[in-house]
Amino acid sequence: MRKLLLFGNGIGRALDPVYFDLGRALRTAWDDPVVLNDEQKQLIWQCLPADVIEENEFVAPQSEDQLGQLQRVLAACDEIQKCEIRGGADWLNSNGKAFPFAIRSFIHRAASYFHEGDHILPATFISPLRSFLLQTRSHVVTLNYDELLYRSFIGTELFNGFQCMLDGFVGAFSTDNLSRFRPSQQSYYLHLHGSPLYYSSVHGTLHKSGLKALPELHGYSSTHLVLTDVKYKRSVIGASEILRTYWEVLERAMSESQGVILVGYGGDDTHLNELIRKHFTDKQIEVVERAHDKYSIEPTRSQRFDFWRLRLGKAPSIFWHENILNHQNWNYVKPLE
């Protein structure tokens, strides 16, 4: 039974909730002098929500929903610069011209933070997962910025040979590299919100850095990362050839999957929920969540089903674990009702 497995940042949080915290990653990027100078910090700070600015403390943003205005300013600067003519009058001053580069470098540095630790997914979680993927040729898509799954797949059958998972990179990125000669034996591995490993060469070709070479990209101004308020994620995706292609391929993967498993996903990405509603209304939907004591109470359990029904169009099968990395039941088939 081929499925689509979607992983959010919950798998990192399940491993180390302190380290895999977005606020901590944003603070790390904020404090990196290679990425931002004080003047650029001031401009970014002025784009934060009013309640943050009113505190009158020169602080870093803490969450995606605080980055919406920042994305609007970035898009405006990009659009204005398109109207400038070489040799003509400038629409933007030097700060305005440098601002998009600074924002994208800041976002890239924050995403890179999640690649800098030495965390490894436990074998009790990753071994049955790899076996399931090999047996079913199921697809894997991620919304997080860490390398936990990627590191666990490197050097295994999942990434080697003709019956492997495809991500579009064979040297340079190309949509042709996502064409499958054996559709039933080849699956997709897609970072739907991008990766700090993706970069554009001086010649304009798209590449993927090795994990050890990532520090060389610190300060890189990336257009292949979706770290912003949910309202602006579609526009960021549309501006990246890699991400735009991934979301097109995602629908192909969904259409041929008999079910979807959501692991460590909070349910807030409306553009993703719409696609799940479109492709899985009559198929199996599973959600893997961290258990809470209150979920043992029947009314509260019903609230969780209602939460997901509102977002996905139907109540899924929910698996509650003390730690979501304890999940091993990838072959679950929902009984006929």
C-alpha positions as CSV (number, residue, x, y, z in Angstrom):
1,M,0.0,0.0,0.0
2,R,1.8,3.1,-1.3
3,K,1.3,6.1,1.0
4,L,2.5,9.7,1.2
5,L,4.4,10.4,4.5
6,L,4.5,14.0,5.5
7,F,6.9,15.1,8.3
8,G,6.7,18.4,10.1
9,N,9.1,19.9,12.7
10,G,7.5,17.7,15.4
11,I,10.1,15.0,14.8
12,G,12.9,17.3,15.8
13,R,10.9,18.6,18.7
14,A,10.3,15.0,19.8
15,L,14.1,14.4,19.8
16,D,15.2,17.6,21.5
17,P,12.5,20.3,22.1
18,V,15.0,22.9,23.3
19,Y,17.4,22.6,20.3
20,F,14.7,22.3,17.6
21,D,13.0,25.5,18.5
22,L,12.4,28.0,15.7
23,G,12.8,31.0,18.1
24,R,16.2,29.7,19.0
25,A,17.2,29.3,15.4
26,L,16.0,32.9,14.6
27,R,18.0,34.3,17.5
28,T,21.1,32.5,16.3
29,A,20.8,34.0,12.9
30,W,20.0,37.4,14.4
31,D,23.2,37.3,16.5
32,D,25.4,36.3,13.5
33,P,27.4,39.4,12.4
34,V,28.2,37.8,9.1
35,V,24.5,37.8,8.3
36,L,23.1,41.1,9.7
37,N,24.6,44.4,10.8
38,D,22.9,46.6,13.3
39,E,21.3,48.8,10.7
40,Q,19.7,45.8,9.0
41,K,18.5,44.5,12.4
42,Q,16.8,47.8,13.0
43,L,15.0,47.6,9.6
44,I,13.9,44.0,10.3
45,W,12.8,44.9,13.8
46,Q,10.6,47.7,12.4
47,C,8.8,45.1,10.3
48,L,7.8,43.0,13.3
49,P,4.2,43.1,14.7
50,A,3.3,46.1,16.8
51,D,3.2,44.3,20.1
52,V,6.8,43.3,19.6
53,I,8.0,46.8,18.6
54,E,6.0,48.4,21.5
55,E,8.2,46.5,24.0
56,N,11.0,48.8,22.8
57,E,13.5,46.0,23.0
58,F,15.8,45.4,20.0
59,V,14.9,41.6,19.7
60,A,14.8,39.0,17.0
61,P,11.5,37.6,15.7
62,Q,10.4,34.4,17.4
63,S,7.9,32.7,15.1
64,E,6.7,32.4,11.5
65,D,3.6,34.4,12.1
66,Q,5.8,37.4,13.0
67,L,7.5,37.3,9.6
68,G,4.5,38.3,7.5
69,Q,5.2,42.0,7.2
70,L,8.9,41.2,6.6
71,Q,7.9,39.1,3.6
72,R,5.6,42.0,2.3
73,V,8.5,44.4,2.4
74,L,10.8,41.9,0.7
75,A,8.3,41.4,-2.1
76,A,7.9,45.2,-2.5
77,C,11.6,45.8,-2.7
78,D,11.9,43.0,-5.3
79,E,9.1,44.5,-7.4
80,I,10.5,48.0,-7.2
81,Q,13.9,46.9,-8.3
82,K,12.4,45.3,-11.4
83,C,11.3,48.8,-12.5
84,E,14.7,50.3,-12.2
85,I,16.6,50.9,-15.5
86,R,20.4,50.8,-15.7
87,G,21.7,54.3,-15.9
88,G,18.3,55.7,-14.8
89,A,17.2,57.2,-11.5
90,D,17.0,54.8,-8.5
91,W,13.8,54.1,-6.8
92,L,15.4,52.6,-3.7
93,N,18.3,53.9,-1.6
94,S,21.2,51.7,-0.6
95,N,19.4,50.3,2.4
96,G,16.4,49.4,0.3
97,K,18.6,47.7,-2.3
98,A,20.5,45.7,0.3
99,F,17.4,44.7,2.4
100,P,16.2,41.7,0.3
101,F,19.7,40.2,0.4
102,A,19.8,40.7,4.2
103,I,16.4,39.2,4.8
104,R,17.1,36.1,2.7
105,S,20.5,35.7,4.3
106,F,18.8,35.9,7.7
107,I,16.2,33.3,6.8
108,H,18.9,31.0,5.3
109,R,21.1,31.3,8.5
110,A,18.1,30.4,10.7
111,A,17.3,27.3,8.6
112,S,21.0,26.3,8.6
113,Y,20.9,26.2,12.4
114,F,18.9,23.0,12.3
115,H,21.7,21.3,10.4
116,E,24.4,22.1,12.9
117,G,23.6,19.7,15.7
118,D,24.7,16.1,16.1
119,H,21.2,14.7,16.6
120,I,20.4,11.3,15.1
121,L,17.0,9.7,14.9
122,P,16.7,6.5,16.9
123,A,17.1,3.2,15.1
124,T,13.8,2.0,16.6
125,F,12.1,4.7,14.6
126,I,14.2,4.9,11.4
127,S,14.7,1.2,10.7
128,P,11.0,0.2,10.4
129,L,10.4,3.4,8.4
130,R,13.1,2.6,5.9
131,S,11.9,-0.9,5.5
132,F,8.3,0.3,4.9
133,L,9.5,2.8,2.3
134,L,11.5,0.1,0.5
135,Q,8.6,-2.3,0.5
136,T,5.9,0.1,-0.6
137,R,7.9,2.8,-2.6
138,S,5.9,5.4,-0.6
139,H,6.7,9.0,-1.0
140,V,8.2,11.3,1.6
141,V,7.7,15.0,1.9
142,T,8.9,17.4,4.6
143,L,8.0,20.8,5.9
144,N,10.9,21.1,8.4
145,Y,14.3,22.5,7.9
146,D,16.4,19.9,9.7
147,E,18.4,17.1,8.1
148,L,17.3,14.3,10.4
149,L,15.5,12.2,7.8
150,Y,18.0,13.1,5.0
151,R,21.0,12.0,7.1
152,S,19.2,8.8,8.0
153,F,18.6,8.0,4.3
154,I,22.0,8.9,2.9
155,G,24.0,5.8,2.0
156,T,21.0,3.5,2.1
157,E,19.0,1.8,-0.7
158,L,16.5,4.6,-0.6
159,F,19.0,7.0,-2.3
160,N,21.0,4.6,-4.4
161,G,20.4,2.7,-7.6
162,F,17.5,2.8,-10.1
163,Q,14.8,2.0,-7.5
164,C,15.4,5.1,-5.3
165,M,13.7,8.2,-4.1
166,L,14.0,11.2,-6.4
167,D,14.5,14.8,-5.3
168,G,15.4,16.3,-8.7
169,F,19.2,16.7,-8.0
170,V,21.6,14.7,-10.2
171,G,24.4,17.3,-10.1
172,A,22.3,20.3,-10.9
173,F,18.5,20.4,-10.3
174,S,16.2,19.7,-13.2
175,T,12.6,18.9,-13.5
176,D,13.7,16.1,-15.9
177,N,15.5,14.4,-12.9
178,L,12.0,13.9,-11.4
179,S,10.8,11.8,-14.3
180,R,10.5,8.2,-13.4
181,F,11.3,5.3,-15.7
182,R,9.8,2.8,-13.2
183,P,7.0,4.7,-11.5
184,S,5.9,1.7,-9.4
185,Q,9.5,1.3,-8.1
186,Q,10.6,4.9,-7.7
187,S,9.2,7.4,-5.3
188,Y,9.7,11.1,-4.4
189,Y,11.6,12.8,-1.6
190,L,10.6,16.5,-1.5
191,H,11.4,19.3,0.9
192,L,8.2,21.3,0.3
193,H,9.5,24.3,2.2
194,G,13.0,24.1,0.9
195,S,16.4,23.4,2.4
196,P,19.4,25.5,3.3
197,L,21.4,23.1,1.2
198,Y,19.8,24.5,-2.0
199,Y,21.7,27.3,-3.8
200,S,22.1,28.9,-7.2
201,S,25.5,29.0,-8.8
202,V,27.0,32.1,-10.5
203,H,25.8,30.6,-13.8
204,G,22.2,30.4,-12.5
205,T,22.1,26.6,-12.2
206,L,20.5,25.1,-9.1
207,H,22.5,22.8,-6.8
208,K,22.4,21.0,-3.5
209,S,25.3,21.4,-1.1
210,G,26.7,18.5,0.9
211,L,26.0,18.6,4.6
212,K,29.7,19.2,5.6
213,A,29.9,22.1,3.1
214,L,26.9,24.0,4.5
215,P,29.0,26.4,6.6
216,E,30.4,27.8,3.4
217,L,26.9,29.0,2.5
218,H,26.5,31.1,5.7
219,G,25.5,34.6,4.5
220,Y,23.9,33.1,1.3
221,S,20.8,34.9,0.2
222,S,18.4,32.0,-0.5
223,T,15.2,32.1,-2.5
224,H,14.5,28.4,-1.8
225,L,13.2,28.6,1.8
226,V,9.6,29.1,3.0
227,L,10.0,30.7,6.4
228,T,7.2,33.2,6.8
229,D,3.6,33.7,7.8
230,V,1.3,31.1,6.2
231,K,-0.5,33.8,4.2
232,Y,2.7,34.4,2.1
233,K,4.0,30.9,1.7
234,R,2.3,30.4,-1.7
235,S,4.1,33.4,-3.2
236,V,7.5,32.3,-1.8
237,I,7.0,28.8,-3.3
238,G,6.0,30.3,-6.7
239,A,9.2,32.3,-6.8
240,S,11.5,29.3,-6.5
241,E,11.9,26.9,-9.4
242,I,12.7,24.0,-7.1
243,L,9.8,24.6,-4.7
244,R,7.3,25.3,-7.5
245,T,8.3,22.0,-9.1
246,Y,8.1,20.1,-5.8
247,W,4.5,21.3,-5.2
248,E,3.5,20.3,-8.8
249,V,5.1,16.9,-8.2
250,L,3.4,16.6,-4.8
251,E,0.0,16.4,-6.5
252,R,1.2,13.6,-8.7
253,A,2.4,11.8,-5.6
254,M,-0.9,12.4,-3.8
255,S,-2.9,11.1,-6.7
256,E,-1.1,7.7,-6.8
257,S,-1.0,7.3,-3.0
258,Q,-3.6,5.2,-1.2
259,G,-3.2,7.1,2.1
260,V,-1.4,9.9,3.8
261,I,0.4,9.9,7.2
262,L,1.0,13.2,8.9
263,V,3.8,13.0,11.4
264,G,4.6,15.9,13.7
265,Y,2.5,18.3,11.6
266,G,0.6,21.1,13.4
267,G,-2.1,21.5,10.7
268,D,-1.7,25.2,10.1
269,D,-0.5,25.3,6.5
270,T,-3.8,26.0,4.6
271,H,-2.3,25.5,1.1
272,L,-1.2,22.0,2.1
273,N,-4.5,21.1,3.8
274,E,-6.4,22.1,0.7
275,L,-4.4,19.5,-1.4
276,I,-5.0,16.8,1.2
277,R,-8.7,17.5,1.2
278,K,-8.6,17.3,-2.6
279,H,-6.8,14.1,-2.9
280,F,-7.6,12.1,0.2
281,T,-11.3,12.7,1.0
282,D,-12.0,9.1,-0.1
283,K,-8.6,7.7,1.1
284,Q,-7.0,6.8,4.3
285,I,-5.6,9.7,6.5
286,E,-3.5,9.1,9.5
287,V,-2.1,11.5,12.1
288,V,0.7,10.8,14.5
289,E,0.5,13.1,17.5
290,R,2.2,13.5,20.8
291,A,-0.1,12.2,23.6
292,H,-1.4,14.4,26.3
293,D,-2.9,13.2,29.6
294,K,-6.1,15.1,28.7
295,Y,-6.5,13.0,25.5
296,S,-7.5,10.0,27.7
297,I,-10.8,11.9,28.3
298,E,-13.3,11.1,25.6
299,P,-14.6,14.7,25.0
300,T,-11.1,15.9,24.5
301,R,-10.3,13.1,22.1
302,S,-13.4,14.2,20.1
303,Q,-12.0,17.7,20.0
304,R,-8.9,16.4,18.3
305,F,-10.9,14.6,15.7
306,D,-12.9,17.8,15.2
307,F,-9.7,19.8,14.9
308,W,-8.5,17.6,12.0
309,R,-11.9,17.2,10.4
310,L,-12.1,21.0,10.1
311,R,-8.7,21.2,8.4
312,L,-8.6,18.0,6.3
313,G,-12.3,17.5,5.5
314,K,-12.6,14.2,7.4
315,A,-11.6,12.8,10.8
316,P,-8.4,10.8,10.4
317,S,-7.1,7.8,12.3
318,I,-5.1,9.3,15.1
319,F,-2.1,7.6,16.8
320,W,-1.1,9.1,20.1
321,H,2.3,8.4,21.5
322,E,4.2,9.7,24.5
323,N,6.9,10.4,21.9
324,I,6.0,10.4,18.2
325,L,9.3,8.7,17.5
326,N,7.8,5.6,19.0
327,H,5.5,5.2,16.0
328,Q,6.2,2.1,14.0
329,N,2.8,1.1,12.6
330,W,3.4,2.4,9.0
331,N,1.5,-0.5,7.5
332,Y,-1.8,0.4,9.3
333,V,-4.9,-0.3,7.2
334,K,-8.1,1.2,8.5
335,P,-10.8,-1.5,9.0
336,L,-13.8,-1.3,6.8
337,E,-16.7,0.6,8.5
